[in-house]
Amino acid sequence: MADQDQTNEDLMSLDELAAEGDDMQAAGDDALGRIAEVEAERDDFRDKWMRALADAENVRKRADRDRREAENYAGSKLARDLLPVYDNLRRALKSSEESEKEVNASLLEGVELTMRELLNVFKKHGIEPIVPEVGDKFDPNLHQAMFEAPVPGTIKGQILEVMGEGFMLHDRLLRPAQVGVSSTAAS
């Protein structure tokens, strides 16, 4: 009977061991589930961090671009307001007749110096004149057609007359050159 009691204890021990094994299996499954949850949470945080990093980089690039544009184009309104001053100085120089040039030589010299200084300031700030010549091809990106005329012996789109200079501010058009254009096809 002692052997039978020992066998019953051994059987109980096996049942207890099996139950403990099931408990350990369940605990292991819980631990694996928790590990999977933690890994998913880690991946989610990594994704959010990478997106935040990319957003910060985009903000930095946008700020750099905005700063460069502000440096290059902040004075465009002032430059546009100074263009009529240039036009008036140019008209003053063109309007003086030969007989007046000798009498008003010092005045004309002052106007020329003022115009030269204005052009130097324009150049310093990236403002370049657009000066088309008669016979050049009309470019709608740089020129404004003030009239079209059918002139024999010209090519359609050829500049016939320049009425006003245009200006570029770096790579942007500040004011188009005003021109007259031929509308006659070559014959």
N, CA and C atoms as a LAMMPS dump frame, in Angstrom:
ITEM: TIMESTEP
0
ITEM: NUMBER OF ATOMS
561
ITEM: BOX BOUNDS ff ff ff
-5.0000000000000000e+02 5.0000000000000000e+02
-5.0000000000000000e+02 5.0000000000000000e+02
-5.0000000000000000e+02 5.0000000000000000e+02
ITEM: ATOMS id mol type element x y z
1 1 1 N 0.786 -1.152 0
2 1 2 C 0 0 0
3 1 3 C 0.849 1.245 0
4 2 1 N 1.975 1.113 0.583
5 2 2 C 2.894 2.226 0.568
6 2 3 C 3.304 2.531 -0.856
7 3 1 N 3.426 1.478 -1.653
8 3 2 C 3.791 1.721 -3.057
9 3 3 C 2.646 2.428 -3.777
10 4 1 N 1.432 2.045 -3.428
11 4 2 C 0.285 2.64 -4.085
12 4 3 C 0.149 4.097 -3.656
13 5 1 N 0.418 4.376 -2.373
14 5 2 C 0.357 5.759 -1.913
15 5 3 C 1.423 6.595 -2.625
16 6 1 N 2.575 5.999 -2.793
17 6 2 C 3.675 6.69 -3.482
18 6 3 C 3.264 6.947 -4.928
19 7 1 N 2.634 6.02 -5.587
20 7 2 C 2.232 6.167 -6.975
21 7 3 C 1.16 7.251 -7.08
22 8 1 N 0.236 7.264 -6.102
23 8 2 C -0.798 8.3 -6.117
24 8 3 C -0.177 9.679 -5.943
25 9 1 N 0.827 9.78 -5.07
26 9 2 C 1.512 11.055 -4.881
27 9 3 C 2.236 11.457 -6.159
28 10 1 N 2.872 10.454 -6.797
29 10 2 C 3.569 10.741 -8.055
30 10 3 C 2.574 11.208 -9.121
31 11 1 N 1.384 10.555 -9.158
32 11 2 C 0.375 10.953 -10.128
33 11 3 C -0.105 12.375 -9.839
34 12 1 N -0.264 12.682 -8.577
35 12 2 C -0.678 14.03 -8.226
36 12 3 C 0.4 15.02 -8.598
37 13 1 N 1.61 14.601 -8.377
38 13 2 C 2.698 15.491 -8.734
39 13 3 C 2.704 15.732 -10.233
40 14 1 N 2.414 14.706 -11.009
41 14 2 C 2.371 14.877 -12.464
42 14 3 C 1.219 15.803 -12.855
43 15 1 N 0.07 15.628 -12.189
44 15 2 C -1.067 16.498 -12.474
45 15 3 C -0.751 17.94 -12.08
46 16 1 N -0.102 18.085 -10.92
47 16 2 C 0.286 19.412 -10.474
48 16 3 C 1.306 20.012 -11.428
49 17 1 N 2.252 19.176 -11.876
50 17 2 C 3.25 19.664 -12.835
51 17 3 C 2.59 20.069 -14.15
52 18 1 N 1.624 19.31 -14.6
53 18 2 C 0.926 19.642 -15.836
54 18 3 C 0.176 20.958 -15.679
55 19 1 N -0.453 21.127 -14.503
56 19 2 C -1.173 22.373 -14.243
57 19 3 C -0.209 23.541 -14.199
58 20 1 N 0.939 23.3 -13.535
59 20 2 C 1.949 24.358 -13.496
60 20 3 C 2.467 24.657 -14.892
61 21 1 N 2.642 23.618 -15.695
62 21 2 C 3.091 23.816 -17.084
63 21 3 C 2.086 24.628 -17.878
64 22 1 N 0.776 24.314 -17.648
65 22 2 C -0.264 25.094 -18.321
66 22 3 C -0.234 26.543 -17.861
67 23 1 N -0.019 26.729 -16.547
68 23 2 C 0.083 28.092 -16.016
69 23 3 C 1.279 28.814 -16.61
70 24 1 N 2.389 28.086 -16.71
71 24 2 C 3.602 28.7 -17.285
72 24 3 C 3.387 29.006 -18.765
73 25 1 N 2.691 28.124 -19.467
74 25 2 C 2.39 28.349 -20.884
75 25 3 C 1.528 29.604 -21.031
76 26 1 N 0.523 29.716 -20.181
77 26 2 C -0.351 30.886 -20.216
78 26 3 C 0.432 32.157 -19.892
79 27 1 N 1.317 32.051 -18.869
80 27 2 C 2.146 33.205 -18.511
81 27 3 C 3.09 33.556 -19.657
82 28 1 N 3.63 32.542 -20.327
83 28 2 C 4.516 32.785 -21.477
84 28 3 C 3.765 33.431 -22.625
85 29 1 N 2.522 32.945 -22.862
86 29 2 C 1.699 33.549 -23.913
87 29 3 C 1.379 34.998 -23.581
88 30 1 N 1.067 35.262 -22.292
89 30 2 C 0.807 36.634 -21.855
90 30 3 C 2.042 37.51 -22.058
91 31 1 N 3.212 36.948 -21.711
92 31 2 C 4.46 37.706 -21.864
93 31 3 C 4.736 37.976 -23.342
94 32 1 N 4.512 36.99 -24.21
95 32 2 C 4.715 37.204 -25.657
96 32 3 C 3.723 38.234 -26.196
97 33 1 N 2.5 38.181 -25.701
98 33 2 C 1.493 39.17 -26.114
99 33 3 C 1.894 40.567 -25.675
100 34 1 N 2.39 40.662 -24.462
101 34 2 C 2.827 41.965 -23.941
102 34 3 C 4.03 42.474 -24.722
103 35 1 N 4.958 41.563 -25.075
104 35 2 C 6.131 41.948 -25.881
105 35 3 C 5.671 42.471 -27.232
106 36 1 N 4.696 41.79 -27.834
107 36 2 C 4.172 42.24 -29.132
108 36 3 C 3.536 43.623 -29.001
109 37 1 N 2.794 43.845 -27.914
110 37 2 C 2.184 45.161 -27.693
111 37 3 C 3.254 46.236 -27.537
112 38 1 N 4.281 45.947 -26.752
113 38 2 C 5.36 46.914 -26.514
114 38 3 C 6.1 47.2 -27.821
115 39 1 N 6.339 46.158 -28.637
116 39 2 C 7.012 46.372 -29.933
117 39 3 C 6.145 47.22 -30.854
118 40 1 N 4.829 46.966 -30.865
119 40 2 C 3.929 47.773 -31.699
120 40 3 C 3.929 49.232 -31.233
121 41 1 N 3.906 49.426 -29.909
122 41 2 C 3.934 50.773 -29.355
123 41 3 C 5.259 51.464 -29.706
124 42 1 N 6.359 50.711 -29.609
125 42 2 C 7.676 51.252 -29.971
126 42 3 C 7.696 51.674 -31.439
127 43 1 N 7.16 50.808 -32.322
128 43 2 C 7.124 51.131 -33.745
129 43 3 C 6.266 52.358 -34.014
130 44 1 N 5.151 52.487 -33.278
131 44 2 C 4.286 53.648 -33.428
132 44 3 C 5.017 54.928 -33.001
133 45 1 N 5.725 54.859 -31.859
134 45 2 C 6.489 56.023 -31.402
135 45 3 C 7.614 56.36 -32.375
136 46 1 N 8.275 55.354 -32.921
137 46 2 C 9.35 55.583 -33.893
138 46 3 C 8.792 56.27 -35.138
139 47 1 N 7.627 55.805 -35.611
140 47 2 C 7 56.423 -36.776
141 47 3 C 6.649 57.879 -36.495
142 48 1 N 6.057 58.141 -35.316
143 48 2 C 5.708 59.526 -34.949
144 48 3 C 6.955 60.387 -34.831
145 49 1 N 8.018 59.835 -34.272
146 49 2 C 9.274 60.581 -34.133
147 49 3 C 9.86 60.912 -35.506
148 50 1 N 9.857 59.927 -36.418
149 50 2 C 10.402 60.155 -37.763
150 50 3 C 9.573 61.219 -38.501
151 51 1 N 8.261 61.171 -38.34
152 51 2 C 7.406 62.181 -38.98
153 51 3 C 7.674 63.575 -38.389
154 52 1 N 7.822 63.634 -37.086
155 52 2 C 8.114 64.925 -36.438
156 52 3 C 9.465 65.456 -36.905
157 53 1 N 10.43 64.576 -37.051
158 53 2 C 11.753 64.964 -37.536
159 53 3 C 11.665 65.492 -38.973
160 54 1 N 10.894 64.789 -39.818
161 54 2 C 10.714 65.233 -41.203
162 54 3 C 9.986 66.578 -41.247
163 55 1 N 8.966 66.752 -40.402
164 55 2 C 8.258 68.033 -40.353
165 55 3 C 9.184 69.161 -39.928
166 56 1 N 10.009 68.908 -38.943
167 56 2 C 10.961 69.931 -38.489
168 56 3 C 11.931 70.3 -39.606
169 57 1 N 12.395 69.313 -40.364
170 57 2 C 13.304 69.58 -41.488
171 57 3 C 12.597 70.399 -42.572
172 58 1 N 11.331 70.077 -42.847
173 58 2 C 10.565 70.837 -43.838
174 58 3 C 10.351 72.276 -43.385
175 59 1 N 10.094 72.477 -42.116
176 59 2 C 9.931 73.833 -41.581
177 59 3 C 11.239 74.608 -41.716
178 60 1 N 12.358 73.95 -41.434
179 60 2 C 13.663 74.615 -41.556
180 60 3 C 13.917 75.017 -43.008
181 61 1 N 13.645 74.098 -43.945
182 61 2 C 13.858 74.413 -45.371
183 61 3 C 12.942 75.545 -45.823
184 62 1 N 11.682 75.51 -45.391
185 62 2 C 10.741 76.557 -45.772
186 62 3 C 11.19 77.899 -45.208
187 63 1 N 11.677 77.905 -43.979
188 63 2 C 12.16 79.152 -43.364
189 63 3 C 13.38 79.682 -44.11
190 64 1 N 14.284 78.791 -44.523
191 64 2 C 15.449 79.217 -45.31
192 64 3 C 15.012 79.832 -46.633
193 65 1 N 14.058 79.164 -47.305
194 65 2 C 13.569 79.677 -48.594
195 65 3 C 12.901 81.036 -48.405
196 66 1 N 12.066 81.151 -47.372
197 66 2 C 11.388 82.424 -47.101
198 66 3 C 12.389 83.525 -46.771
199 67 1 N 13.443 83.177 -46.018
200 67 2 C 14.463 84.169 -45.681
201 67 3 C 15.179 84.648 -46.933
202 68 1 N 15.555 83.689 -47.821
203 68 2 C 16.234 84.065 -49.069
204 68 3 C 15.339 84.947 -49.933
205 69 1 N 14.062 84.585 -50.034
206 69 2 C 13.139 85.398 -50.828
207 69 3 C 12.972 86.783 -50.22
208 70 1 N 12.916 86.853 -48.909
209 70 2 C 12.792 88.162 -48.254
210 70 3 C 14.028 89.012 -48.528
211 71 1 N 15.203 88.393 -48.498
212 71 2 C 16.431 89.142 -48.788
213 71 3 C 16.433 89.647 -50.223
214 72 1 N 16.012 88.8 -51.163
215 72 2 C 16.079 89.161 -52.577
216 72 3 C 14.936 90.059 -53.034
217 73 1 N 13.733 89.858 -52.489
218 73 2 C 12.57 90.518 -53.06
219 73 3 C 11.839 91.465 -52.115
220 74 1 N 12.362 91.681 -50.917
221 74 2 C 11.679 92.548 -49.957
222 74 3 C 11.577 93.98 -50.466
223 75 1 N 12.548 94.426 -51.228
224 75 2 C 12.555 95.795 -51.727
225 75 3 C 11.841 95.979 -53.045
226 76 1 N 11.093 94.979 -53.496
227 76 2 C 10.473 95.084 -54.817
228 76 3 C 9.449 96.218 -54.887
229 77 1 N 8.726 96.449 -53.81
230 77 2 C 7.746 97.538 -53.823
231 77 3 C 8.453 98.896 -53.924
232 78 1 N 9.52 99.068 -53.148
233 78 2 C 10.294 100.305 -53.22
234 78 3 C 10.915 100.459 -54.613
235 79 1 N 11.445 99.377 -55.152
236 79 2 C 12.057 99.431 -56.48
237 79 3 C 11.027 99.851 -57.523
238 80 1 N 9.819 99.268 -57.439
239 80 2 C 8.757 99.637 -58.381
240 80 3 C 8.42 101.123 -58.256
241 81 1 N 8.458 101.629 -57.026
242 81 2 C 8.152 103.047 -56.815
243 81 3 C 9.264 103.957 -57.338
244 82 1 N 10.498 103.451 -57.425
245 82 2 C 11.609 104.262 -57.936
246 82 3 C 11.7 104.255 -59.471
247 83 1 N 11.041 103.334 -60.117
248 83 2 C 11.13 103.271 -61.587
249 83 3 C 10.631 104.548 -62.268
250 84 1 N 9.57 105.169 -61.819
251 84 2 C 9.177 106.442 -62.443
252 84 3 C 10.238 107.532 -62.288
253 85 1 N 11.004 107.499 -61.205
254 85 2 C 12.094 108.467 -61.031
255 85 3 C 13.12 108.246 -62.15
256 86 1 N 13.462 106.988 -62.398
257 86 2 C 14.383 106.657 -63.486
258 86 3 C 13.813 107.154 -64.816
259 87 1 N 12.534 106.88 -65.052
260 87 2 C 11.901 107.287 -66.316
261 87 3 C 11.952 108.804 -66.493
262 88 1 N 11.688 109.537 -65.424
263 88 2 C 11.705 111.009 -65.515
264 88 3 C 13.11 111.537 -65.77
265 89 1 N 14.116 110.955 -65.127
266 89 2 C 15.491 111.382 -65.39
267 89 3 C 15.867 111.085 -66.847
268 90 1 N 15.453 109.954 -67.329
269 90 2 C 15.74 109.576 -68.723
270 90 3 C 15.049 110.547 -69.696
271 91 1 N 13.792 110.89 -69.415
272 91 2 C 13.068 111.847 -70.264
273 91 3 C 13.732 113.223 -70.236
274 92 1 N 14.201 113.625 -69.061
275 92 2 C 14.864 114.93 -68.934
276 92 3 C 16.113 114.971 -69.807
277 93 1 N 16.877 113.879 -69.812
278 93 2 C 18.093 113.842 -70.637
279 93 3 C 17.759 113.826 -72.13
280 94 1 N 16.709 113.124 -72.523
281 94 2 C 16.341 113.034 -73.944
282 94 3 C 15.688 114.317 -74.452
283 95 1 N 15.007 115.041 -73.576
284 95 2 C 14.237 116.198 -74.024
285 95 3 C 15.092 117.436 -74.295
286 96 1 N 16.274 117.471 -73.76
287 96 2 C 17.09 118.673 -73.969
288 96 3 C 17.587 118.713 -75.418
289 97 1 N 17.359 119.822 -76.042
290 97 2 C 17.783 120.003 -77.437
291 97 3 C 19.247 120.415 -77.471
292 98 1 N 19.845 120.291 -78.618
293 98 2 C 21.272 120.602 -78.784
294 98 3 C 21.588 122.037 -78.361
295 99 1 N 20.721 122.951 -78.697
296 99 2 C 20.977 124.346 -78.339
297 99 3 C 20.933 124.552 -76.824
298 100 1 N 20.106 123.779 -76.139
299 100 2 C 19.997 123.902 -74.687
300 100 3 C 21.136 123.201 -73.969
301 101 1 N 21.772 122.242 -74.62
302 101 2 C 22.815 121.45 -73.957
303 101 3 C 23.978 122.332 -73.5
304 102 1 N 24.345 123.303 -74.308
305 102 2 C 25.466 124.17 -73.925
306 102 3 C 25.066 125.082 -72.778
307 103 1 N 23.866 125.611 -72.821
308 103 2 C 23.396 126.54 -71.799
309 103 3 C 23.177 125.812 -70.468
310 104 1 N 22.634 124.616 -70.539
311 104 2 C 22.296 123.844 -69.332
312 104 3 C 23.264 122.695 -69.098
313 105 1 N 24.5 122.853 -69.472
314 105 2 C 25.474 121.765 -69.385
315 105 3 C 25.631 121.261 -67.952
316 106 1 N 25.74 122.155 -66.999
317 106 2 C 25.935 121.706 -65.613
318 106 3 C 24.67 121.028 -65.075
319 107 1 N 23.508 121.525 -65.45
320 107 2 C 22.255 120.9 -65.031
321 107 3 C 22.137 119.494 -65.621
322 108 1 N 22.417 119.358 -66.896
323 108 2 C 22.348 118.052 -67.556
324 108 3 C 23.386 117.081 -66.976
325 109 1 N 24.546 117.615 -66.645
326 109 2 C 25.577 116.769 -66.034
327 109 3 C 25.092 116.258 -64.669
328 110 1 N 24.437 117.108 -63.91
329 110 2 C 23.881 116.693 -62.614
330 110 3 C 22.808 115.623 -62.776
331 111 1 N 21.967 115.786 -63.791
332 111 2 C 20.921 114.784 -64.059
333 111 3 C 21.569 113.468 -64.475
334 112 1 N 22.588 113.528 -65.313
335 112 2 C 23.299 112.309 -65.744
336 112 3 C 23.947 111.604 -64.55
337 113 1 N 24.579 112.37 -63.67
338 113 2 C 25.204 111.782 -62.487
339 113 3 C 24.16 111.15 -61.556
340 114 1 N 23.03 111.828 -61.417
341 114 2 C 21.951 111.288 -60.581
342 114 3 C 21.42 109.981 -61.17
343 115 1 N 21.257 109.964 -62.484
344 115 2 C 20.763 108.753 -63.147
345 115 3 C 21.78 107.621 -63.022
346 116 1 N 23.045 107.937 -63.191
347 116 2 C 24.101 106.932 -63.058
348 116 3 C 24.119 106.352 -61.643
349 117 1 N 23.968 107.221 -60.648
350 117 2 C 23.95 106.755 -59.256
351 117 3 C 22.718 105.886 -58.99
352 118 1 N 21.582 106.277 -59.547
353 118 2 C 20.376 105.476 -59.4
354 118 3 C 20.572 104.087 -60.024
355 119 1 N 21.201 104.023 -61.182
356 119 2 C 21.487 102.727 -61.823
357 119 3 C 22.46 101.89 -60.991
358 120 1 N 23.437 102.547 -60.362
359 120 2 C 24.367 101.82 -59.475
360 120 3 C 23.633 101.223 -58.272
361 121 1 N 22.709 101.979 -57.713
362 121 2 C 21.92 101.481 -56.579
363 121 3 C 21.048 100.315 -57.046
364 122 1 N 20.443 100.46 -58.225
365 122 2 C 19.643 99.361 -58.777
366 122 3 C 20.494 98.1 -58.916
367 123 1 N 21.658 98.254 -59.502
368 123 2 C 22.544 97.104 -59.729
369 123 3 C 22.946 96.456 -58.403
370 124 1 N 23.256 97.286 -57.414
371 124 2 C 23.663 96.79 -56.091
372 124 3 C 22.576 95.908 -55.475
373 125 1 N 21.323 96.225 -55.773
374 125 2 C 20.203 95.488 -55.197
375 125 3 C 19.578 94.49 -56.166
376 126 1 N 20.283 94.173 -57.244
377 126 2 C 19.834 93.126 -58.16
378 126 3 C 18.785 93.555 -59.162
379 127 1 N 18.662 94.845 -59.399
380 127 2 C 17.686 95.348 -60.373
381 127 3 C 18.433 95.641 -61.668
382 128 1 N 18.06 94.915 -62.717
383 128 2 C 18.723 95.068 -64.012
384 128 3 C 17.725 95.567 -65.047
385 129 1 N 18.124 96.545 -65.881
386 129 2 C 17.21 97.023 -66.917
387 129 3 C 17.074 96.011 -68.062
388 130 1 N 15.901 95.983 -68.647
389 130 2 C 15.64 95.213 -69.87
390 130 3 C 15.573 96.25 -70.981
391 131 1 N 16.554 96.233 -71.858
392 131 2 C 16.636 97.238 -72.915
393 131 3 C 16.595 96.532 -74.272
394 132 1 N 15.383 96.315 -74.798
395 132 2 C 15.302 95.678 -76.114
396 132 3 C 15.717 96.653 -77.216
397 133 1 N 16.127 96.121 -78.313
398 133 2 C 16.524 96.938 -79.471
399 133 3 C 15.482 96.767 -80.578
400 134 1 N 15.367 97.773 -81.42
401 134 2 C 14.495 97.662 -82.587
402 134 3 C 15.033 96.522 -83.45
403 135 1 N 14.133 95.625 -83.839
404 135 2 C 14.526 94.47 -84.639
405 135 3 C 14.61 93.186 -83.831
406 136 1 N 14.67 93.303 -82.491
407 136 2 C 14.672 92.1 -81.648
408 136 3 C 13.317 91.399 -81.751
409 137 1 N 13.287 90.146 -81.353
410 137 2 C 12.041 89.382 -81.347
411 137 3 C 11.28 89.686 -80.061
412 138 1 N 9.98 89.855 -80.184
413 138 2 C 9.108 90.123 -79.044
414 138 3 C 9.07 88.899 -78.124
415 139 1 N 9.294 89.122 -76.841
416 139 2 C 9.229 88.06 -75.834
417 139 3 C 8.16 88.453 -74.812
418 140 1 N 7.028 87.757 -74.792
419 140 2 C 5.943 88.145 -73.875
420 140 3 C 6.323 88.019 -72.403
421 141 1 N 7.402 87.308 -72.093
422 141 2 C 7.849 87.195 -70.709
423 141 3 C 8.608 88.432 -70.251
424 142 1 N 9.122 89.216 -71.207
425 142 2 C 9.92 90.397 -70.871
426 142 3 C 9.348 91.698 -71.418
427 143 1 N 8.487 91.593 -72.424
428 143 2 C 7.99 92.779 -73.121
429 143 3 C 6.478 92.886 -73.018
430 144 1 N 5.996 94.118 -73.087
431 144 2 C 4.567 94.383 -73.149
432 144 3 C 4.312 95.096 -74.471
433 145 1 N 3.473 94.503 -75.31
434 145 2 C 3.168 95.101 -76.618
435 145 3 C 2.184 96.247 -76.408
436 146 1 N 2.611 97.444 -76.738
437 146 2 C 1.759 98.617 -76.595
438 146 3 C 0.91 98.823 -77.856
439 147 1 N 1.432 98.351 -78.995
440 147 2 C 0.664 98.393 -80.24
441 147 3 C 1.24 97.356 -81.192
442 148 1 N 0.42 96.996 -82.172
443 148 2 C 0.862 96.143 -83.274
444 148 3 C 0.589 96.917 -84.551
445 149 1 N 1.536 96.869 -85.473
446 149 2 C 1.368 97.594 -86.729
447 149 3 C 1.855 96.735 -87.882
448 150 1 N 1.105 96.753 -88.977
449 150 2 C 1.549 96.01 -90.162
450 150 3 C 2.573 96.839 -90.945
451 151 1 N 3.834 96.585 -90.727
452 151 2 C 4.895 97.337 -91.378
453 151 3 C 5.546 96.429 -92.423
454 152 1 N 5.507 96.848 -93.696
455 152 2 C 6.114 96.024 -94.743
456 152 3 C 7.616 95.864 -94.512
457 153 1 N 8.129 94.698 -94.874
458 153 2 C 9.556 94.441 -94.748
459 153 3 C 9.978 94.008 -93.35
460 154 1 N 9.01 93.723 -92.492
461 154 2 C 9.34 93.259 -91.144
462 154 3 C 8.778 91.858 -90.931
463 155 1 N 9.261 91.224 -89.925
464 155 2 C 8.809 89.879 -89.563
465 155 3 C 7.788 90.011 -88.443
466 156 1 N 6.761 89.181 -88.485
467 156 2 C 5.749 89.219 -87.424
468 156 3 C 6.417 88.945 -86.074
469 157 1 N 6.111 89.784 -85.072
470 157 2 C 6.695 89.639 -83.748
471 157 3 C 8 90.392 -83.572
472 158 1 N 8.431 91.133 -84.602
473 158 2 C 9.668 91.915 -84.52
474 158 3 C 9.361 93.244 -83.826
475 159 1 N 10.258 93.681 -82.948
476 159 2 C 10.068 94.945 -82.234
477 159 3 C 10.337 96.096 -83.191
478 160 1 N 9.361 97.012 -83.275
479 160 2 C 9.461 98.171 -84.158
480 160 3 C 9.918 99.422 -83.412
481 161 1 N 9.477 99.532 -82.167
482 161 2 C 9.774 100.732 -81.391
483 161 3 C 9.847 100.36 -79.909
484 162 1 N 10.765 100.995 -79.2
485 162 2 C 10.885 100.797 -77.748
486 162 3 C 10.413 102.081 -77.083
487 163 1 N 9.343 101.979 -76.297
488 163 2 C 8.772 103.154 -75.647
489 163 3 C 9.182 103.273 -74.189
490 164 1 N 9.564 102.175 -73.59
491 164 2 C 9.978 102.211 -72.189
492 164 3 C 10.77 100.968 -71.825
493 165 1 N 11.787 101.176 -71.011
494 165 2 C 12.609 100.048 -70.582
495 165 3 C 11.885 99.258 -69.503
496 166 1 N 12.216 97.986 -69.444
497 166 2 C 11.69 97.135 -68.388
498 166 3 C 12.78 96.862 -67.366
499 167 1 N 12.415 96.198 -66.287
500 167 2 C 13.383 95.896 -65.24
501 167 3 C 13.117 94.523 -64.64
502 168 1 N 14.207 93.842 -64.303
503 168 2 C 14.155 92.552 -63.608
504 168 3 C 14.721 92.762 -62.205
505 169 1 N 14.112 92.111 -61.224
506 169 2 C 14.648 92.07 -59.865
507 169 3 C 15.098 90.632 -59.662
508 170 1 N 16.399 90.42 -59.735
509 170 2 C 17.004 89.091 -59.734
510 170 3 C 16.396 88.299 -60.888
511 171 1 N 15.592 87.288 -60.608
512 171 2 C 15.019 86.492 -61.688
513 171 3 C 13.527 86.761 -61.882
514 172 1 N 13.012 87.796 -61.246
515 172 2 C 11.592 88.144 -61.378
516 172 3 C 11.425 89.424 -62.185
517 173 1 N 10.362 89.448 -62.976
518 173 2 C 10.051 90.633 -63.765
519 173 3 C 9.456 91.697 -62.858
520 174 1 N 10.094 92.846 -62.824
521 174 2 C 9.61 93.969 -62.026
522 174 3 C 8.654 94.815 -62.869
523 175 1 N 9.062 95.057 -64.111
524 175 2 C 8.227 95.797 -65.049
525 175 3 C 8.644 95.386 -66.457
526 176 1 N 7.677 95.047 -67.333
527 176 2 C 8.058 94.67 -68.7
528 176 3 C 8.459 95.894 -69.52
529 177 1 N 9.316 95.667 -70.5
530 177 2 C 9.673 96.74 -71.437
531 177 3 C 8.469 96.988 -72.341
532 178 1 N 8.194 98.247 -72.616
533 178 2 C 7.051 98.607 -73.455
534 178 3 C 7.526 98.796 -74.883
535 179 1 N 6.927 98.002 -75.786
536 179 2 C 7.391 97.998 -77.168
537 179 3 C 6.219 98 -78.139
538 180 1 N 6.522 98.427 -79.38
539 180 2 C 5.608 98.277 -80.488
540 180 3 C 6.083 97.104 -81.323
541 181 1 N 5.136 96.311 -81.836
542 181 2 C 5.48 95.06 -82.492
543 181 3 C 4.862 94.995 -83.882
544 182 1 N 5.57 94.394 -84.801
545 182 2 C 5.087 94.202 -86.157
546 182 3 C 4.06 93.084 -86.181
547 183 1 N 2.982 93.295 -86.935
548 183 2 C 1.96 92.258 -87.096
549 183 3 C 1.942 91.714 -88.513
550 184 1 N 2.894 92.138 -89.338
551 184 2 C 2.953 91.709 -90.723
552 184 3 C 3.856 90.5 -90.861
553 185 1 N 3.359 89.511 -91.538
554 185 2 C 4.214 88.351 -91.845
555 185 3 C 5.15 88.751 -92.973
556 186 1 N 6.361 88.201 -92.937
557 186 2 C 7.346 88.525 -93.971
558 186 3 C 6.813 88.095 -95.327
559 187 1 N 7.045 88.951 -96.363
560 187 2 C 6.55 88.618 -97.689
561 187 3 C 7.677 88.488 -98.684
